[in-house]
Amino acid sequence: MATFGACAWPNFHGHSYVCDVTVSGPIDEKTGFLVDLGVLDRILKQHVKDRFDHRNINLDVPEFADGKLVPTGENLARYIFERVDEELPKPAKVQRVTVGEDDTLSATYSRD
């Protein structure tokens, strides 16, 4: 039986994640933005916060439920990368997503 220290609970293993999303692309000369921050905020709310915040990923997120995807930091970072990148107005694109379980443990998925 695996143990997960302070993250171990009788029924599940939990974390309070932090997610950093880095985008790149040309800066619009007229607006000075790469991406309108209101648009980026809406995308992150829909595809990250609303989907994962205060959720049991193993039960509440269909892509990870029923053993479909193991909710590792690596899989979470890749999943978020792909969803946000699909929604960003082009030519902006996601460069990297880092999902951190705490100050010393994180996983990054990047375009490189």
TORVOGU-452894 format. One record per residue: x, y, z of N, C-alpha, C in turn; residue in one letter. Coordinates in steps of 0.1 Angstrom, whole numbers, padded with zeros to 4 digits, always signed. Layout:
XYZXYZXYZA...
***
This chain:
+0008-0012+0000+0000+0000+0000+0009+0012+0000M+0006+0022-0009+0014+0034-0010+0009+0044+0001A+0018+0052+0006+0014+0062+0015+0018+0076+0009T+0010+0086+0012+0012+0099+0007+0014+0110+0017F+0018+0106+0029+0020+0116+0040+0008+0125+0043G+0010+0138+0044-0001+0147+0047-0012+0148+0036A-0009+0143+0024-0019+0143+0014-0028+0130+0014C-0025+0121+0023-0033+0109+0024-0046+0111+0032A-0057+0107+0026-0070+0107+0033-0075+0093+0031W-0085+0089+0039-0090+0075+0038-0095+0071+0024P-0101+0080+0017-0107+0077+0004-0099+0082-0008N-0091+0092-0006-0084+0098-0017-0071+0105-0013F-0063+0109-0022-0050+0116-0021-0053+0130-0026H-0050+0141-0018-0053+0154-0023-0042+0164-0022G-0044+0175-0030-0034+0186-0030-0042+0199-0032H-0035+0210-0029-0040+0223-0033-0030+0228-0043S-0034+0227-0056-0025+0230-0067-0024+0245-0070Y-0013+0248-0076-0011+0261-0082-0007+0259-0097V-0013+0267-0106-0011+0265-0120-0006+0278-0126C+0005+0277-0133+0010+0289-0141+0009+0285-0156D+0003+0295-0163+0002+0293-0178+0010+0305-0184V+0019+0301-0193+0027+0311-0200+0023+0311-0215T+0019+0323-0220+0015+0324-0234+0025+0332-0242V+0026+0330-0255+0035+0338-0263+0028+0342-0276S+0035+0351-0283+0030+0356-0296+0033+0370-0298G+0029+0376-0310+0032+0390-0312+0023+0399-0304P+0029+0410-0300+0021+0421-0293+0013+0429-0303I+0000+0431-0301-0008+0439-0310-0004+0453-0309D+0000+0460-0320+0005+0474-0319-0006+0483-0314E-0018+0480-0317-0029+0489-0314-0033+0488-0299K-0034+0476-0294-0038+0474-0280-0027+0473-0270T-0015+0469-0275-0004+0466-0266-0004+0453-0259G-0015+0445-0262-0016+0432-0256-0012+0420-0266F-0008+0410-0260-0006+0397-0267-0019+0390-0267L-0026+0390-0256-0040+0385-0255-0047+0394-0246V-0059+0398-0249-0067+0406-0240-0069+0398-0227D-0065+0405-0216-0065+0398-0203-0079+0393-0199L-0089+0400-0203-0103+0395-0200-0106+0382-0207G-0101+0381-0219-0103+0369-0227-0095+0357-0221V-0083+0360-0217-0074+0350-0211-0080+0345-0198L-0085+0355-0190-0091+0352-0177-0103+0343-0179D-0112+0346-0189-0123+0337-0191-0119+0323-0195R-0109+0322-0203-0105+0309-0208-0099+0301-0196I-0091+0307-0187-0086+0300-0176-0096+0297-0166L-0106+0305-0164-0117+0302-0155-0125+0290-0160K-0128+0290-0172-0136+0279-0178-0129+0266-0178Q-0116+0266-0182-0109+0253-0185-0100+0249-0173H-0098+0258-0163-0089+0254-0152-0097+0255-0139V-0101+0268-0135-0107+0270-0122-0121+0263-0121K-0130+0265-0131-0143+0258-0130-0142+0243-0130D-0133+0238-0138-0131+0224-0140-0125+0217-0128R-0115+0223-0121-0107+0216-0111-0108+0222-0097F-0111+0234-0095-0112+0240-0082-0122+0233-0073D-0118+0229-0061-0126+0222-0051-0133+0210-0057H-0126+0203-0066-0132+0191-0072-0123+0179-0068R-0130+0167-0068-0123+0155-0067-0120+0150-0082N-0107+0152-0086-0104+0150-0100-0107+0136-0104I-0105+0126-0095-0108+0112-0099-0123+0109-0101N-0132+0118-0096-0146+0116-0097-0153+0127-0106L-0149+0139-0104-0156+0150-0109-0152+0155-0123D-0140+0151-0127-0135+0156-0140-0136+0144-0150V-0145+0144-0159-0147+0132-0168-0135+0127-0175P-0126+0135-0179-0114+0131-0186-0105+0123-0177E-0106+0124-0164-0098+0117-0154-0105+0107-0146F-0118+0107-0147-0127+0097-0140-0126+0083-0146A-0130+0074-0138-0131+0060-0142-0118+0055-0148D-0106+0059-0143-0093+0054-0147-0089+0059-0161G-0096+0069-0167-0092+0074-0180-0078+0080-0181K-0076+0090-0173-0062+0096-0171-0059+0096-0157L-0046+0093-0154-0042+0093-0140-0039+0108-0137V-0044+0114-0126-0043+0128-0123-0029+0132-0117P-0019+0128-0125-0005+0133-0120-0003+0147-0124T+0006+0154-0118+0009+0168-0122+0013+0169-0137G+0020+0159-0142+0023+0159-0156+0011+0158-0165E+0001+0149-0162-0011+0148-0170-0020+0160-0169N-0020+0166-0157-0028+0178-0155-0022+0190-0163L-0009+0191-0163-0002+0202-0170-0005+0200-0185A-0004+0188-0190-0006+0186-0205-0021+0188-0208R-0030+0184-0200-0044+0186-0202-0048+0201-0203Y-0043+0208-0193-0045+0223-0193-0039+0230-0205I-0027+0226-0208-0020+0232-0219-0028+0230-0232F-0033+0218-0235-0040+0215-0247-0054+0223-0247E-0061+0223-0236-0074+0230-0236-0073+0245-0238R-0063+0251-0230-0061+0265-0231-0056+0269-0245V-0047+0262-0250-0041+0265-0264-0052+0264-0274D-0061+0255-0273-0072+0254-0283-0081+0266-0283E-0083+0272-0271-0092+0284-0270-0086+0297-0272E-0073+0298-0271-0066+0311-0272-0069+0317-0286L-0072+0330-0287-0072+0337-0300-0059+0336-0306P-0058+0332-0319-0045+0331-0326-0041+0345-0331K-0029+0348-0332-0017+0339-0332-0011+0336-0318P-0018+0340-0307-0012+0336-0294-0012+0321-0292A-0003+0316-0284-0002+0302-0282+0003+0300-0268K+0000+0289-0262+0005+0285-0249+0019+0280-0251V+0029+0285-0243+0043+0280-0243+0045+0269-0233Q+0039+0271-0221+0041+0261-0210+0031+0263-0200R+0028+0251-0193+0019+0251-0181+0027+0243-0171V+0027+0249-0159+0033+0243-0147+0022+0241-0137T+0021+0229-0132+0012+0226-0121+0020+0222-0109V+0018+0229-0098+0026+0227-0086+0018+0222-0075G+0023+0211-0068+0016+0205-0057+0020+0213-0044E+0032+0218-0043+0036+0226-0032+0048+0234-0037D+0056+0241-0028+0067+0250-0032+0078+0242-0038D+0079+0229-0036+0091+0221-0040+0088+0211-0051T+0075+0209-0054+0072+0198-0063+0062+0203-0074L+0067+0203-0087+0058+0207-0098+0061+0199-0110S+0052+0200-0120+0054+0194-0133+0051+0204-0144A+0059+0204-0154+0058+0214-0165+0056+0207-0178T+0046+0211-0186+0044+0206-0199+0047+0218-0208Y+0056+0217-0218+0059+0228-0227+0059+0225-0242S+0058+0235-0249+0058+0234-0264+0071+0228-0269R+0082+0231-0262+0095+0226-0267+0096+0212-0269D
***
